[in-house]
């Protein structure tokens, strides 16, 4: 049967009209944008937590090296014990990490400011990795075993 345009017969069309394609692309873009906005905070928190964990690892290695050389952890409440950047690099100190070990058996490292999601991810990461590190807000409390602070 032929397509007729008169009296009740419609012309069959094939393909999409450009307006339909624009509408489908707009809907797709909206859905992708909404998914991005929903997942971005969690992804950012994971990336930040991994960065802090990596920086913490560098600081821990520097402190262990200091202990190996001096048979004690530094007791200063700042980075003055590492003026020559022998143990911990200057860029890492400049990020806002703070150090304290004022006697006893706990070193406290205070991270640069963290949002709540990053604190949660960091806490989860350290709970899985080791029992000697406790996360309390933006403070990492490291329990020292047989190596007390002076």
Long-range contacts (C-beta under 8 A, 24 or more apart in sequence): 41-117, 42-117, 44-117, 44-118, 45-115, 45-117, 45-118, 45-120, 45-121, 46-121, 48-114, 48-115, 48-118, 48-121, 49-118, 49-121, 49-122, 49-124, 49-125, 50-125, 52-111, 52-114, 52-118, 52-122, 53-122, 53-125, 53-126, 53-129, 55-92, 55-95, 55-97, 55-111, 56-109, 56-111, 56-133, 56-140, 58-88, 58-89, 58-92, 59-88, 59-92, 59-97, 59-99, 59-109, 60-142, 62-87, 62-88, 63-87, 63-107, 67-147, 72-147, 72-149, 72-150, 73-101, 73-107, 73-144, 73-147, 73-148, 73-149, 73-150, 74-99, 74-101, 75-101, 75-102, 75-103, 75-149, 75-150, 77-102, 101-149, 102-149, 103-148, 103-149, 103-150, 104-148, 104-149, 105-143, 105-144, 105-145, 105-148, 105-149, 106-141, 106-142, 106-143, 106-144, 106-149, 107-141, 107-142, 107-144, 107-149, 108-139, 108-140, 108-141, 108-142, 109-139, 109-140, 109-142, 110-138, 110-139, 110-140, 111-138, 111-139, 111-140, 112-138, 113-138, 114-138
